[in-house]
Amino acid sequence: MTRHDSRSRRRLLVAFGTGSAVALGGCLGDESSIGGDAPAYEDGVIEDVDGEERSAEEMSAAEAVAETETNESVTPLDGLSLRDHEFVLEDDFRGSTVQGTVENTGDGRIQLVEVRVRVYDDEGAQLGRYLASTGDLDGGRVWEFEVVVLESPDDVADYDVAVLGTPT
C-alpha cells in the first residue's frame, strides 16, 4: 500500500466518522424541537398521595383524553410563561393529573401552545410523557391546562413540566 492510499483511507475514515457523529447527534436528543432549542423543564413536587388504580372502564376513558403525541412545530417561546403547576389526583377516570396555568405575556397571538409533562418513579426512571395543547392564545391571556397522566398515582414520585408554542 502506498503512502497516498494510506492518507486517502484516513481522510475517508475521518470524513465518515465526522459525518456519522453529526447525523447521530440529531437523533440523540429526545426533547429537541424545531430550531434545535430544547424546552426548559421545571421540577414539580408530588406530596404523598393515596390513590387507587383505575378500573378498566376508567383507564379506557383516561386513554381517550390523554395526549402523548408531541407536535414537532412547537419550540420554546419567550412570550409563554408557565405561571403555576401542581400534581392533582382527581377522584374520577382522570386520576393522576398535572394542572396549572400558562400566560401569553406577549402582545401577539400564539397559534399553538403545548404543555409537556414527564413523570418519573422513585428511582428517577422516566415512566412516560404526556401533554395538553390549545390553539390561538391571544397576547395577555391565560390558559388553564390539565394533563392526564396514565400512570398510577402510587408509581409516580416526581414530574417536570415545560411549555412550548408556535407563533403566528
N, CA and C atoms as an extended XYZ file, in Angstrom:
504
Properties=species:S:1:pos:R:3:atomname:S:1:resname:S:1:resid:I:1 pbc="F F F"
N         0.851       -1.159        0.000 N   MET     1
C         0.000        0.000        0.000 CA  MET     1
C         0.906        1.233        0.000 C   MET     1
N         0.566        2.201       -0.824 N   THR     2
C         1.386        3.410       -0.935 CA  THR     2
C         0.986        4.418        0.123 C   THR     2
N         1.848        5.402        0.313 N   ARG     3
C         1.584        6.468        1.265 CA  ARG     3
C         0.314        7.228        0.879 C   ARG     3
N         0.108        7.424       -0.427 N   HIS     4
C        -1.074        8.130       -0.923 CA  HIS     4
C        -2.351        7.372       -0.563 C   HIS     4
N        -2.343        6.025       -0.725 N   ASP     5
C        -3.514        5.200       -0.388 CA  ASP     5
C        -3.824        5.290        1.103 C   ASP     5
N        -2.794        5.299        1.938 N   SER     6
C        -2.963        5.364        3.376 CA  SER     6
C        -3.605        6.690        3.790 C   SER     6
N        -3.131        7.807        3.192 N   ARG     7
C        -3.704        9.115        3.513 CA  ARG     7
C        -5.142        9.217        3.025 C   ARG     7
N        -5.446        8.677        1.869 N   SER     8
C        -6.803        8.715        1.335 CA  SER     8
C        -7.755        7.940        2.230 C   SER     8
N        -7.287        6.788        2.709 N   ARG     9
C        -8.132        5.992        3.582 CA  ARG     9
C        -8.391        6.729        4.892 C   ARG     9
N        -7.356        7.375        5.462 N   ARG    10
C        -7.539        8.143        6.695 CA  ARG    10
C        -8.535        9.277        6.499 C   ARG    10
N        -8.415        9.974        5.379 N   ARG    11
C        -9.355       11.068        5.098 CA  ARG    11
C       -10.785       10.542        4.997 C   ARG    11
N       -10.948        9.410        4.350 N   LEU    12
C       -12.262        8.809        4.207 CA  LEU    12
C       -12.820        8.427        5.580 C   LEU    12
N       -11.983        7.814        6.434 N   LEU    13
C       -12.443        7.420        7.767 CA  LEU    13
C       -12.785        8.636        8.627 C   LEU    13
N       -11.978        9.682        8.541 N   VAL    14
C       -12.259       10.905        9.298 CA  VAL    14
C       -13.561       11.524        8.816 C   VAL    14
N       -13.736       11.603        7.506 N   ALA    15
C       -14.964       12.180        6.954 CA  ALA    15
C       -16.178       11.355        7.348 C   ALA    15
N       -16.062       10.042        7.281 N   PHE    16
C       -17.175        9.165        7.650 CA  PHE    16
C       -17.490        9.299        9.137 C   PHE    16
N       -16.456        9.304        9.978 N   GLY    17
C       -16.662        9.426       11.420 CA  GLY    17
C       -17.307       10.746       11.795 C   GLY    17
N       -16.853       11.835       11.193 N   THR    18
C       -17.425       13.147       11.473 CA  THR    18
C       -18.867       13.213       11.010 C   THR    18
N       -19.120       12.728        9.802 N   GLY    19
C       -20.483       12.738        9.271 CA  GLY    19
C       -21.423       11.894       10.103 C   GLY    19
N       -20.955       10.743       10.570 N   SER    20
C       -21.786        9.862       11.399 CA  SER    20
C       -22.111       10.527       12.727 C   SER    20
N       -21.128       11.170       13.324 N   ALA    21
C       -21.360       11.836       14.610 CA  ALA    21
C       -22.382       12.955       14.463 C   ALA    21
N       -22.282       13.726       13.390 N   VAL    22
C       -23.233       14.806       13.151 CA  VAL    22
C       -24.630       14.235       12.921 C   VAL    22
N       -24.725       13.189       12.128 N   ALA    23
C       -26.022       12.583       11.837 CA  ALA    23
C       -26.653       11.998       13.089 C   ALA    23
N       -25.874       11.312       13.915 N   LEU    24
C       -26.407       10.724       15.128 CA  LEU    24
C       -26.730       11.775       16.173 C   LEU    24
N       -26.040       12.877       16.152 N   GLY    25
C       -26.290       13.934       17.126 CA  GLY    25
C       -27.726       14.403       17.102 C   GLY    25
N       -28.338       14.464       15.944 N   GLY    26
C       -29.727       14.870       15.845 CA  GLY    26
C       -30.681       13.824       16.362 C   GLY    26
N       -30.253       12.590       16.457 N   CYS    27
C       -31.135       11.508       16.901 CA  CYS    27
C       -31.104       11.320       18.404 C   CYS    27
N       -30.103       11.825       19.069 N   LEU    28
C       -29.927       11.520       20.475 CA  LEU    28
C       -30.795       12.349       21.396 C   LEU    28
N       -31.101       13.579       21.049 N   GLY    29
C       -31.905       14.425       21.920 CA  GLY    29
C       -33.365       14.058       21.823 C   GLY    29
N       -33.972       13.567       22.930 N   ASP    30
C       -35.353       13.147       22.869 CA  ASP    30
C       -36.317       14.309       23.000 C   ASP    30
N       -35.867       15.468       23.390 N   GLU    31
C       -36.761       16.597       23.584 CA  GLU    31
C       -36.406       17.769       22.675 C   GLU    31
N       -35.704       17.518       21.594 N   SER    32
C       -35.365       18.635       20.717 CA  SER    32
C       -36.575       19.043       19.916 C   SER    32
N       -36.554       20.276       19.439 N   SER    33
C       -37.649       20.786       18.643 CA  SER    33
C       -37.086       21.596       17.501 C   SER    33
N       -37.944       22.149       16.690 N   ILE    34
C       -37.501       22.930       15.542 CA  ILE    34
C       -36.549       24.018       16.016 C   ILE    34
N       -35.487       24.232       15.277 N   GLY    35
C       -34.501       25.224       15.660 CA  GLY    35
C       -33.475       24.683       16.633 C   GLY    35
N       -33.648       23.451       17.101 N   GLY    36
C       -32.671       22.833       17.977 CA  GLY    36
C       -32.754       23.293       19.422 C   GLY    36
N       -33.766       24.113       19.772 N   ASP    37
C       -33.911       24.575       21.145 CA  ASP    37
C       -34.626       23.521       21.970 C   ASP    37
N       -33.997       23.081       23.031 N   ALA    38
C       -34.627       22.120       23.931 CA  ALA    38
C       -35.504       22.875       24.919 C   ALA    38
N       -36.660       22.320       25.261 N   PRO    39
C       -37.521       23.001       26.223 CA  PRO    39
C       -36.885       23.045       27.606 C   PRO    39
N       -37.196       24.090       28.346 N   ALA    40
C       -36.710       24.235       29.716 CA  ALA    40
C       -37.767       23.664       30.656 C   ALA    40
N       -37.454       22.553       31.287 N   TYR    41
C       -38.396       21.897       32.196 CA  TYR    41
C       -38.230       22.440       33.608 C   TYR    41
N       -39.367       22.626       34.295 N   GLU    42
C       -39.400       22.991       35.707 CA  GLU    42
C       -39.757       21.751       36.505 C   GLU    42
N       -39.107       21.575       37.642 N   ASP    43
C       -39.424       20.442       38.509 CA  ASP    43
C       -40.754       20.664       39.203 C   ASP    43
N       -41.484       19.575       39.392 N   GLY    44
C       -42.731       19.605       40.139 CA  GLY    44
C       -42.570       18.839       41.431 C   GLY    44
N       -43.469       19.067       42.351 N   VAL    45
C       -43.438       18.404       43.642 CA  VAL    45
C       -44.705       17.569       43.784 C   VAL    45
N       -44.534       16.342       44.218 N   ILE    46
C       -45.681       15.479       44.483 CA  ILE    46
C       -45.684       15.158       45.965 C   ILE    46
N       -46.725       15.624       46.623 N   GLU    47
C       -46.902       15.304       48.040 CA  GLU    47
C       -47.381       13.860       48.130 C   GLU    47
N       -47.401       13.325       49.320 N   ASP    48
C       -47.905       11.961       49.495 CA  ASP    48
C       -49.343       11.885       49.014 C   ASP    48
N       -49.565       11.041       48.014 N   VAL    49
C       -50.919       10.836       47.508 CA  VAL    49
C       -51.298        9.382       47.735 C   VAL    49
N       -52.547        9.195       48.040 N   ASP    50
C       -53.050        7.842       48.265 CA  ASP    50
C       -54.166        7.627       47.258 C   ASP    50
N       -53.821        7.031       46.151 N   GLY    51
C       -54.795        6.819       45.099 CA  GLY    51
C       -54.904        5.364       44.718 C   GLY    51
N       -56.011        5.053       44.085 N   GLU    52
C       -56.247        3.689       43.644 CA  GLU    52
C       -56.013        3.570       42.148 C   GLU    52
N       -55.767        2.346       41.711 N   GLU    53
C       -55.649        2.061       40.286 CA  GLU    53
C       -56.983        2.378       39.610 C   GLU    53
N       -56.918        2.782       38.359 N   ARG    54
C       -58.146        2.977       37.590 CA  ARG    54
C       -58.748        1.616       37.245 C   ARG    54
N       -60.056        1.588       37.172 N   SER    55
C       -60.721        0.381       36.681 CA  SER    55
C       -60.490        0.309       35.170 C   SER    55
N       -60.844       -0.802       34.560 N   ALA    56
C       -60.674       -0.953       33.109 CA  ALA    56
C       -61.471        0.117       32.361 C   ALA    56
N       -62.679        0.412       32.830 N   GLU    57
C       -63.504        1.438       32.180 CA  GLU    57
C       -62.885        2.826       32.350 C   GLU    57
N       -62.386        3.111       33.553 N   GLU    58
C       -61.751        4.403       33.802 CA  GLU    58
C       -60.479        4.556       32.974 C   GLU    58
N       -59.692        3.483       32.855 N   MET    59
C       -58.465        3.541       32.060 CA  MET    59
C       -58.798        3.796       30.594 C   MET    59
N       -59.823        3.175       30.103 N   SER    60
C       -60.238        3.386       28.719 CA  SER    60
C       -60.626        4.846       28.486 C   SER    60
N       -61.366        5.416       29.415 N   ALA    61
C       -61.761        6.824       29.301 CA  ALA    61
C       -60.544        7.742       29.415 C   ALA    61
N       -59.625        7.429       30.338 N   ALA    62
C       -58.419        8.246       30.505 CA  ALA    62
C       -57.546        8.191       29.254 C   ALA    62
N       -57.397        7.013       28.666 N   GLU    63
C       -56.605        6.872       27.440 CA  GLU    63
C       -57.204        7.666       26.291 C   GLU    63
N       -58.522        7.816       26.298 N   ALA    64
C       -59.189        8.571       25.236 CA  ALA    64
C       -58.890       10.068       25.312 C   ALA    64
N       -58.621       10.588       26.515 N   VAL    65
C       -58.363       12.024       26.654 CA  VAL    65
C       -56.890       12.363       26.862 C   VAL    65
N       -56.073       11.388       27.245 N   ALA    66
C       -54.646       11.646       27.476 CA  ALA    66
C       -53.944       11.874       26.143 C   ALA    66
N       -53.126       12.909       26.083 N   GLU    67
C       -52.343       13.205       24.885 CA  GLU    67
C       -50.904       12.751       25.109 C   GLU    67
N       -50.344       12.051       24.114 N   THR    68
C       -48.970       11.586       24.224 CA  THR    68
C       -48.125       11.940       23.011 C   THR    68
N       -48.735       12.356       21.920 N   GLU    69
C       -48.008       12.681       20.688 CA  GLU    69
C       -47.667       14.166       20.654 C   GLU    69
N       -46.378       14.471       20.666 N   THR    70
C       -45.942       15.863       20.633 CA  THR    70
C       -46.087       16.434       19.232 C   THR    70
N       -46.198       17.746       19.168 N   ASN    71
C       -46.261       18.453       17.900 CA  ASN    71
C       -44.859       18.954       17.586 C   ASN    71
N       -44.336       18.589       16.432 N   GLU    72
C       -42.958       18.949       16.076 CA  GLU    72
C       -42.795       20.420       15.682 C   GLU    72
N       -43.897       21.165       15.543 N   SER    73
C       -43.781       22.567       15.139 CA  SER    73
C       -43.647       23.515       16.324 C   SER    73
N       -43.696       23.007       17.556 N   VAL    74
C       -43.580       23.880       18.721 CA  VAL    74
C       -42.117       24.023       19.140 C   VAL    74
N       -41.834       25.139       19.756 N   THR    75
C       -40.487       25.452       20.217 CA  THR    75
C       -40.602       26.363       21.444 C   THR    75
N       -39.583       26.448       22.274 N   PRO    76
C       -39.646       27.388       23.397 CA  PRO    76
C       -39.838       28.819       22.880 C   PRO    76
N       -40.748       29.554       23.502 N   LEU    77
C       -41.026       30.934       23.123 CA  LEU    77
C       -40.901       31.843       24.337 C   LEU    77
N       -40.271       33.008       24.138 N   ASP    78
C       -40.122       33.964       25.234 CA  ASP    78
C       -41.468       34.473       25.736 C   ASP    78
N       -42.480       34.530       24.877 N   GLY    79
C       -43.781       35.073       25.257 CA  GLY    79
C       -44.656       34.136       26.060 C   GLY    79
N       -44.217       32.905       26.270 N   LEU    80
C       -45.010       31.958       27.053 CA  LEU    80
C       -44.412       31.803       28.445 C   LEU    80
N       -45.272       31.918       29.447 N   SER    81
C       -44.820       31.806       30.836 CA  SER    81
C       -45.654       30.752       31.559 C   SER    81
N       -44.978       29.784       32.151 N   LEU    82
C       -45.631       28.775       32.976 CA  LEU    82
C       -45.826       29.402       34.349 C   LEU    82
N       -47.037       29.854       34.637 N   ARG    83
C       -47.292       30.602       35.878 CA  ARG    83
C       -47.300       29.707       37.103 C   ARG    83
N       -47.971       28.571       37.009 N   ASP    84
C       -48.025       27.649       38.140 CA  ASP    84
C       -48.388       26.258       37.636 C   ASP    84
N       -48.121       25.268       38.468 N   HIS    85
C       -48.467       23.881       38.146 CA  HIS    85
C       -48.415       23.050       39.421 C   HIS    85
N       -49.224       21.989       39.447 N   GLU    86
C       -49.238       21.088       40.588 CA  GLU    86
C       -49.778       19.732       40.177 C   GLU    86
N       -49.364       18.707       40.913 N   PHE    87
C       -49.890       17.363       40.727 CA  PHE    87
C       -51.211       17.282       41.480 C   PHE    87
N       -52.256       16.867       40.763 N   VAL    88
C       -53.585       16.777       41.363 CA  VAL    88
C       -54.141       15.389       41.087 C   VAL    88
N       -54.623       14.738       42.130 N   LEU    89
C       -55.258       13.433       41.989 CA  LEU    89
C       -56.770       13.643       41.965 C   LEU    89
N       -57.356       13.430       40.784 N   GLU    90
C       -58.796       13.582       40.623 CA  GLU    90
C       -59.491       12.285       41.026 C   GLU    90
N       -60.688       12.408       41.568 N   ASP    91
C       -61.440       11.250       42.044 CA  ASP    91
C       -62.416       10.756       40.971 C   ASP    91
N       -61.906       10.612       39.754 N   ASP    92
C       -62.703       10.080       38.657 CA  ASP    92
C       -61.756        9.419       37.660 C   ASP    92
N       -62.192        9.203       36.444 N   PHE    93
C       -61.378        8.497       35.456 CA  PHE    93
C       -60.061        9.188       35.158 C   PHE    93
N       -59.984       10.520       35.383 N   ARG    94
C       -58.747       11.240       35.081 CA  ARG    94
C       -57.610       10.821       35.996 C   ARG    94
N       -57.896       10.512       37.250 N   GLY    95
C       -56.859       10.057       38.172 CA  GLY    95
C       -55.718       11.045       38.299 C   GLY    95
N       -54.488       10.593       38.029 N   SER    96
C       -53.288       11.435       38.127 CA  SER    96
C       -53.312       12.515       37.050 C   SER    96
N       -53.158       13.766       37.467 N   THR    97
C       -53.091       14.879       36.513 CA  THR    97
C       -52.043       15.882       36.982 C   THR    97
N       -51.599       16.708       36.049 N   VAL    98
C       -50.822       17.901       36.374 CA  VAL    98
C       -51.638       19.058       35.826 C   VAL    98
N       -51.942       20.025       36.710 N   GLN    99
C       -52.777       21.159       36.335 CA  GLN    99
C       -52.050       22.452       36.626 C   GLN    99
N       -52.359       23.471       35.843 N   GLY   100
C       -51.730       24.768       36.063 CA  GLY   100
C       -52.195       25.786       35.056 C   GLY   100
N       -51.430       26.880       34.969 N   THR   101
C       -51.773       27.954       34.037 CA  THR   101
C       -50.541       28.404       33.262 C   THR   101
N       -50.794       28.772       32.018 N   VAL   102
C       -49.782       29.329       31.116 CA  VAL   102
C       -50.287       30.692       30.681 C   VAL   102
N       -49.380       31.677       30.628 N   GLU   103
C       -49.753       33.015       30.182 CA  GLU   103
C       -48.966       33.387       28.938 C   GLU   103
N       -49.658       33.991       27.978 N   ASN   104
C       -49.003       34.609       26.826 CA  ASN   104
C       -48.676       36.029       27.260 C   ASN   104
N       -47.423       36.277       27.611 N   THR   105
C       -47.010       37.583       28.117 CA  THR   105
C       -46.715       38.577       27.004 C   THR   105
N       -46.767       38.109       25.760 N   GLY   106
C       -46.518       38.997       24.631 CA  GLY   106
C       -47.788       39.690       24.166 C   GLY   106
N       -47.645       40.448       23.079 N   ASP   107
C       -48.776       41.162       22.504 CA  ASP   107
C       -49.481       40.350       21.423 C   ASP   107
N       -48.730       39.502       20.726 N   GLY   108
C       -49.287       38.768       19.597 CA  GLY   108
C       -49.907       37.437       19.993 C   GLY   108
N       -50.710       36.917       19.094 N   ARG   109
C       -51.369       35.621       19.289 CA  ARG   109
C       -50.360       34.506       19.064 C   ARG   109
N       -50.465       33.457       19.868 N   ILE   110
C       -49.650       32.259       19.678 CA  ILE   110
C       -50.569       31.195       19.106 C   ILE   110
N       -50.187       30.672       17.961 N   GLN   111
C       -51.028       29.754       17.203 CA  GLN   111
C       -51.277       28.441       17.941 C   GLN   111
N       -50.234       27.858       18.526 N   LEU   112
C       -50.349       26.579       19.220 CA  LEU   112
C       -49.508       26.622       20.486 C   LEU   112
N       -50.090       26.192       21.606 N   VAL   113
C       -49.378       26.113       22.885 CA  VAL   113
C       -49.444       24.665       23.344 C   VAL   113
N       -48.300       24.143       23.787 N   GLU   114
C       -48.233       22.756       24.249 CA  GLU   114
C       -47.511       22.706       25.590 C   GLU   114
N       -48.127       22.034       26.553 N   VAL   115
C       -47.509       21.780       27.853 CA  VAL   115
C       -47.107       20.320       27.873 C   VAL   115
N       -45.832       20.053       28.153 N   ARG   116
C       -45.314       18.687       28.230 CA  ARG   116
C       -44.961       18.354       29.676 C   ARG   116
N       -45.383       17.168       30.098 N   VAL   117
C       -45.112       16.689       31.450 CA  VAL   117
C       -44.422       15.337       31.338 C   VAL   117
N       -43.280       15.212       32.021 N   ARG   118
C       -42.595       13.920       32.124 CA  ARG   118
C       -42.738       13.449       33.559 C   ARG   118
N       -43.093       12.166       33.723 N   VAL   119
C       -43.264       11.605       35.071 CA  VAL   119
C       -42.213       10.536       35.317 C   VAL   119
N       -41.800       10.430       36.594 N   TYR   120
C       -40.703        9.557       36.999 CA  TYR   120
C       -41.111        8.719       38.198 C   TYR   120
N       -40.476        7.549       38.337 N   ASP   121
C       -40.697        6.724       39.525 CA  ASP   121
C       -39.738        7.167       40.627 C   ASP   121
N       -39.767        6.475       41.763 N   ASP   122
C       -38.939        6.887       42.909 CA  ASP   122
C       -37.455        6.640       42.709 C   ASP   122
N       -37.075        5.921       41.651 N   GLU   123
C       -35.661        5.721       41.332 CA  GLU   123
C       -35.177        6.669       40.239 C   GLU   123
N       -36.063        7.555       39.773 N   GLY   124
C       -35.694        8.529       38.757 CA  GLY   124
C       -35.870        8.065       37.328 C   GLY   124
N       -36.431        6.880       37.114 N   ALA   125
C       -36.665        6.390       35.752 CA  ALA   125
C       -37.919        7.051       35.184 C   ALA   125
N       -37.815        7.518       33.945 N   GLN   126
C       -38.957        8.155       33.308 CA  GLN   126
C       -40.008        7.108       32.963 C   GLN   126
N       -41.235        7.349       33.419 N   LEU   127
C       -42.342        6.430       33.170 CA  LEU   127
C       -43.114        6.781       31.909 C   LEU   127
N       -43.169        8.063       31.577 N   GLY   128
C       -43.930        8.483       30.404 CA  GLY   128
C       -43.878        9.982       30.205 C   GLY   128
N       -44.413       10.395       29.048 N   ARG   129
C       -44.511       11.828       28.723 CA  ARG   129
C       -45.928       12.083       28.240 C   ARG   129
N       -46.558       13.104       28.799 N   TYR   130
C       -47.945       13.433       28.496 CA  TYR   130
C       -48.037       14.929       28.229 C   TYR   130
N       -49.100       15.343       27.557 N   LEU   131
C       -49.206       16.752       27.224 CA  LEU   131
C       -50.639       17.211       27.106 C   LEU   131
N       -50.781       18.509       27.053 N   ALA   132
C       -52.044       19.181       26.759 CA  ALA   132
C       -51.712       20.297       25.789 C   ALA   132
N       -52.659       20.636       24.935 N   SER   133
C       -52.405       21.704       23.966 CA  SER   133
C       -53.668       22.519       23.734 C   SER   133
N       -53.443       23.740       23.285 N   THR   134
C       -54.537       24.631       22.916 CA  THR   134
C       -54.075       25.492       21.755 C   THR   134
N       -55.017       26.076       21.075 N   GLY   135
C       -54.681       26.942       19.945 CA  GLY   135
C       -55.153       28.366       20.168 C   GLY   135
N       -54.504       29.284       19.437 N   ASP   136
C       -54.919       30.689       19.396 CA  ASP   136
C       -54.993       31.344       20.768 C   ASP   136
N       -53.863       31.380       21.458 N   LEU   137
C       -53.787       32.062       22.752 CA  LEU   137
C       -53.352       33.495       22.506 C   LEU   137
N       -54.292       34.430       22.661 N   ASP   138
C       -54.017       35.842       22.402 CA  ASP   138
C       -53.069       36.422       23.443 C   ASP   138
N       -52.391       37.502       23.057 N   GLY   139
C       -51.482       38.195       23.959 CA  GLY   139
C       -52.186       38.643       25.223 C   GLY   139
N       -51.530       38.457       26.374 N   GLY   140
C       -52.083       38.859       27.656 CA  GLY   140
C       -53.084       37.877       28.243 C   GLY   140
N       -53.390       36.800       27.547 N   ARG   141
C       -54.380       35.818       28.011 CA  ARG   141
C       -53.719       34.670       28.774 C   ARG   141
N       -54.529       34.005       29.600 N   VAL   142
C       -54.079       32.882       30.414 CA  VAL   142
C       -54.865       31.645       30.001 C   VAL   142
N       -54.177       30.512       29.940 N   TRP   143
C       -54.802       29.223       29.633 CA  TRP   143
C       -54.624       28.306       30.836 C   TRP   143
N       -55.727       27.730       31.317 N   GLU   144
C       -55.688       26.746       32.389 CA  GLU   144
C       -55.610       25.370       31.749 C   GLU   144
N       -54.522       24.641       32.026 N   PHE   145
C       -54.321       23.334       31.404 CA  PHE   145
C       -54.496       22.209       32.408 C   PHE   145
N       -54.790       21.038       31.854 N   GLU   146
C       -54.845       19.814       32.626 CA  GLU   146
C       -54.231       18.707       31.775 C   GLU   146
N       -53.181       18.089       32.296 N   VAL   147
C       -52.507       16.987       31.621 CA  VAL   147
C       -52.882       15.702       32.350 C   VAL   147
N       -53.510       14.771       31.626 N   VAL   148
C       -53.879       13.482       32.209 CA  VAL   148
C       -52.688       12.547       32.086 C   VAL   148
N       -52.273       11.987       33.226 N   VAL   149
C       -51.143       11.069       33.316 CA  VAL   149
C       -51.705        9.661       33.487 C   VAL   149
N       -51.294        8.746       32.639 N   LEU   150
C       -51.862        7.393       32.666 CA  LEU   150
C       -51.263        6.488       33.738 C   LEU   150
N       -50.135        6.861       34.323 N   GLU   151
C       -49.529        6.035       35.373 CA  GLU   151
C       -50.358        6.111       36.652 C   GLU   151
N       -50.286        5.049       37.434 N   SER   152
C       -50.946        5.004       38.729 CA  SER   152
C       -50.302        6.031       39.660 C   SER   152
N       -51.095        6.681       40.510 N   PRO   153
C       -50.507        7.669       41.430 CA  PRO   153
C       -49.458        7.061       42.356 C   PRO   153
N       -49.575        5.787       42.673 N   ASP   154
C       -48.591        5.136       43.533 CA  ASP   154
C       -47.241        4.962       42.842 C   ASP   154
N       -47.227        4.951       41.513 N   ASP   155
C       -45.990        4.757       40.759 CA  ASP   155
C       -45.242        6.059       40.495 C   ASP   155
N       -45.947        7.191       40.545 N   VAL   156
C       -45.362        8.483       40.195 CA  VAL   156
C       -44.783        9.140       41.438 C   VAL   156
N       -43.465        9.397       41.413 N   ALA   157
C       -42.799       10.029       42.548 CA  ALA   157
C       -42.398       11.467       42.250 C   ALA   157
N       -42.272       11.799       40.962 N   ASP   158
C       -41.735       13.099       40.583 CA  ASP   158
C       -42.211       13.437       39.180 C   ASP   158
N       -42.226       14.716       38.842 N   TYR   159
C       -42.554       15.144       37.481 CA  TYR   159
C       -41.810       16.434       37.164 C   TYR   159
N       -41.709       16.724       35.872 N   ASP   160
C       -41.270       18.040       35.436 CA  ASP   160
C       -42.150       18.470       34.279 C   ASP   160
N       -42.160       19.778       34.008 N   VAL   161
C       -43.108       20.345       33.058 CA  VAL   161
C       -42.447       21.467       32.261 C   VAL   161
N       -42.846       21.593       30.987 N   ALA   162
C       -42.336       22.653       30.117 CA  ALA   162
C       -43.478       23.143       29.236 C   ALA   162
N       -43.358       24.381       28.772 N   VAL   163
C       -44.345       24.943       27.848 CA  VAL   163
C       -43.635       25.374       26.572 C   VAL   163
N       -44.256       25.076       25.435 N   LEU   164
C       -43.725       25.424       24.122 CA  LEU   164
C       -44.840       25.996       23.270 C   LEU   164
N       -44.483       26.587       22.134 N   GLY   165
C       -45.520       27.144       21.286 CA  GLY   165
C       -45.072       27.380       19.867 C   GLY   165
N       -46.050       27.748       19.047 N   THR   166
C       -45.813       28.121       17.651 CA  THR   166
C       -46.404       29.505       17.448 C   THR   166
N       -45.573       30.498       17.125 N   PRO   167
C       -46.118       31.849       16.919 CA  PRO   167
C       -46.889       31.915       15.600 C   PRO   167
N       -47.733       32.939       15.472 N   THR   168
C       -48.482       33.117       14.221 CA  THR   168
C       -47.624       33.800       13.183 C   THR   168
